[in-house]
């Protein structure tokens, strides 16, 4: 039987992840279906109701993939109770009668390269350590570059003169999926960096800047947050988002300790990204942003803990803040009203300054 | 010719329309039930609003949950959300207002204002606890006309305690108390009090409620709810005689800020129709809403991607 690998969908990260597995495993990599209303319907149907939406989204994706004949599932979860999702999802899927192998690349909340290598060796016994390190290196570079460009887009896309960003960015992702080795990667990277930076923009001096913070999956998967970024960009807003894979995997462990010391209102890390979001709130206040949107999935315990503190900080500093809780509901009318009103309020405040 | 402006606020329960002149005086207004059909409700509303001789209509604004649809239908020059509309409307009557409490059919909101600028707002989250539709459904259940609800609540000297967190708990409390034989007025008063507590706990959570406070939206017409707001906030909330029209007035004012020549408003002879259509482009199965004016497609929305527009 052919080995077919599948992994959950989140933002644009399926491109580098797929690239890595296609190079270091001897398996077929499934074309992961995009998250749609069917995904969340399937996920909610087989999930305990009180679990947060990332569980439901990933479970839904796994079911869709298993129906497409995937038999090796990869999960990367840790930090909060997401770390326990692995076992529960495995049990639910086995109970549904699927036959598969399930691996979690994260152990005890940390990414351990040794463990990842061990798992990959199990999937592909012929795996060569030099080769895997080489492709792992390129993948990391690719993730970092995609995050870098996405940050640039968030800051500038609202002000483009011709509609070029979206097309160039999706072309870039397409080229990345065809990358051969390091030289080919660097060529593509430089080409698109130049192209994207050359896109003409007109950014007014007193533009509206909004920071979005919150729970990681809901922030990073556009379907889970009703495309909040596109919505804000349509209003002409510059967006600052801290959470991305680069931050979570490579920067968080170093920065967290330093940032915690700079905060005088909390002493502990509070789990997952709660402390980071409190620090980011301080950053956004100190850097004169116009508003903060805090977005999370319902029942996200670490973020519930951070909300009270964020609310107080914003109140003391006269900073508008909007808290949004996402669940598996698909209608976006009420959501739109809240975002539109938040934007209108900021715009009114700014005009009267 | 004097200029006048039309504002329409189409909520889930009621549809409000108002025509104002350049000094924001109300020339004509009406309040009717939406009854689940905003297009018919607006047609009915427009037949009762009159543009006085000597006036010409120079702006149309729509707000409320059906603002997009009705905006298209009326050819509105301003389509805006309820929060801005309510704030602008209230500020034109009470320029010093600091807090607006609003409880409508499906939404409830709190708006904080400082020096005529909105500084903060909050809306109820996904749950409809403590809104007008809950009150009216409970009124029906215990057999009290919603118009007598407030005056009945005022008669009570001993309101029953009802859980204020969630409508499901409130309802089971309510049934339980009724089965214990409490007087109807005590139950009704308890319900009014629970609406106030629920509102302050959920929507007003963590907000500083500063005076002057204006209370509006359909529920503000309920004397019982007013009484408990006064009692719990330990002050007197202002309720305007037009408190139910504030959204419509606000959106009419916003439409007047855009300079327009005379607009044509003739919707009676025109046929409007909404057709839902399920796009099969991907497994999202978006419900694309298409609006037809005299059988010609004028707009569509609801699609998540470009595919939805191509398929028809």
Interface residues (C-beta under 8 A of the other chain):
Chain A: X33 X34 X36 X37 X38 X39 X227 X308 X311 X312 X315 X318 X320 X325 X327 X329 X333 X334 X337 X338 X340 X341 X342 X344 X345 X348 X349 X352
Chain B: X65 X80 X81 X82 X83 X84 X107 X115 X116 X117 X118 X119 X120 X121 X123 X125 X126 X206 X208 X282 X283 X284 X285 X304
